[in-house]
Amino acid sequence: MEYKVVPFIATLNQQKETSDTVADQLEKVIKLANLKGWEYVRLESVSTYVQAESGCFGFGGKPGYVSSYQMVVFSKS
């Protein structure tokens, strides 16, 4: 079995759109992959730790933080 993972970043104008917009965006990603022979498996959340930056001589440094990404998993037999 073969797998393919692609990032999914939804965009939403909260003043004009609803969560249906996000659902439509995900549906389009799934349908496009399906046309290419890929079958949707699931949506996964992947978290990673971004290292802190010390800055120059300690000035302008940024603390480390955790960032999360949504990944769409597809499979093909």
C-alpha contacts under 8 A as a table, 3 or more apart, distances in Angstrom:
res1	aa1	res2	aa2	distance
1	M	75	S	6.91
1	M	76	K	5.96
1	M	77	S	4.76
2	E	75	S	5.57
2	E	76	K	5.11
2	E	77	S	6.23
3	Y	73	V	7.15
3	Y	74	F	5.68
3	Y	75	S	4.39
3	Y	76	K	6.32
4	K	73	V	5.97
4	K	74	F	5.12
4	K	75	S	6.18
5	V	71	M	6.23
5	V	72	V	5.57
5	V	73	V	4.62
5	V	74	F	6.24
6	V	71	M	5.50
6	V	72	V	5.31
6	V	73	V	6.76
7	P	69	Y	7.24
7	P	70	Q	5.94
7	P	71	M	4.42
7	P	72	V	6.15
8	F	26	L	7.49
8	F	69	Y	7.64
8	F	70	Q	5.34
8	F	71	M	5.49
8	F	72	V	6.35
9	I	69	Y	7.83
9	I	70	Q	6.83
10	A	22	V	5.74
10	A	25	Q	6.80
10	A	26	L	7.71
11	T	22	V	6.91
12	L	17	E	6.31
12	L	18	T	7.45
12	L	19	S	7.82
12	L	21	T	6.92
12	L	22	V	6.83
13	N	16	K	5.58
13	N	17	E	5.47
13	N	18	T	7.99
14	Q	17	E	5.40
14	Q	18	T	6.63
17	E	20	D	7.64
17	E	21	T	6.29
18	T	21	T	5.71
18	T	22	V	7.57
19	S	22	V	5.18
19	S	23	A	6.41
20	D	23	A	4.94
20	D	24	D	6.12
21	T	24	D	5.07
21	T	25	Q	6.29
22	V	25	Q	5.05
22	V	26	L	6.32
23	A	26	L	5.20
23	A	27	E	6.08
24	D	27	E	4.96
24	D	28	K	6.21
25	Q	28	K	5.22
25	Q	29	V	6.54
26	L	29	V	5.16
26	L	30	I	6.30
27	E	30	I	5.09
27	E	31	K	6.07
28	K	31	K	5.10
28	K	32	L	6.03
29	V	32	L	5.29
29	V	33	A	6.29
30	I	33	A	5.28
30	I	34	N	6.07
30	I	39	E	7.94
30	I	40	Y	6.30
31	K	34	N	4.91
31	K	35	L	6.26
32	L	35	L	5.24
32	L	36	K	6.77
33	A	36	K	5.13
33	A	37	G	6.57
33	A	38	W	5.27
33	A	39	E	7.28
33	A	40	Y	7.94
33	A	74	F	7.92
34	N	37	G	5.02
34	N	38	W	4.74
34	N	39	E	5.73
34	N	40	Y	7.44
35	L	38	W	7.27
37	G	76	K	6.81
38	W	74	F	5.74
38	W	75	S	5.58
38	W	76	K	5.25
39	E	74	F	5.21
39	E	75	S	5.20
39	E	76	K	6.17
40	Y	72	V	7.65
40	Y	73	V	6.27
40	Y	74	F	4.52
40	Y	75	S	6.59
41	V	72	V	7.72
41	V	73	V	5.37
41	V	74	F	5.12
41	V	75	S	6.56
42	R	72	V	6.11
42	R	73	V	5.37
42	R	74	F	7.31
43	L	70	Q	6.71
43	L	71	M	5.71
43	L	72	V	4.62
43	L	73	V	6.14
44	E	70	Q	5.70
44	E	71	M	5.10
44	E	72	V	6.30
44	E	73	V	7.22
45	S	68	S	6.56
45	S	69	Y	5.63
45	S	70	Q	4.64
45	S	71	M	6.22
46	V	68	S	5.55
46	V	69	Y	5.16
46	V	70	Q	6.30
46	V	71	M	7.16
47	S	66	V	6.57
47	S	67	S	5.59
47	S	68	S	4.24
47	S	69	Y	6.28
48	T	66	V	5.62
48	T	67	S	5.46
48	T	68	S	6.43
49	Y	64	G	7.08
49	Y	65	Y	5.78
49	Y	66	V	4.46
49	Y	67	S	6.31
50	V	64	G	5.47
50	V	65	Y	5.41
50	V	66	V	6.05
50	V	67	S	6.98
51	Q	63	P	7.56
51	Q	64	G	4.76
51	Q	65	Y	7.04
52	A	61	G	7.49
52	A	62	K	5.59
52	A	63	P	4.54
52	A	64	G	3.82
52	A	65	Y	7.42
53	E	61	G	5.18
53	E	62	K	4.99
53	E	63	P	6.45
53	E	64	G	7.25
54	S	57	F	7.65
54	S	58	G	5.50
54	S	59	F	7.40
54	S	60	G	7.36
54	S	61	G	4.40
54	S	62	K	6.50
55	G	58	G	5.11
55	G	59	F	5.26
55	G	60	G	4.95
55	G	61	G	4.11
55	G	62	K	7.28
56	C	59	F	5.45
56	C	60	G	6.85
56	C	61	G	7.47
58	G	61	G	6.01
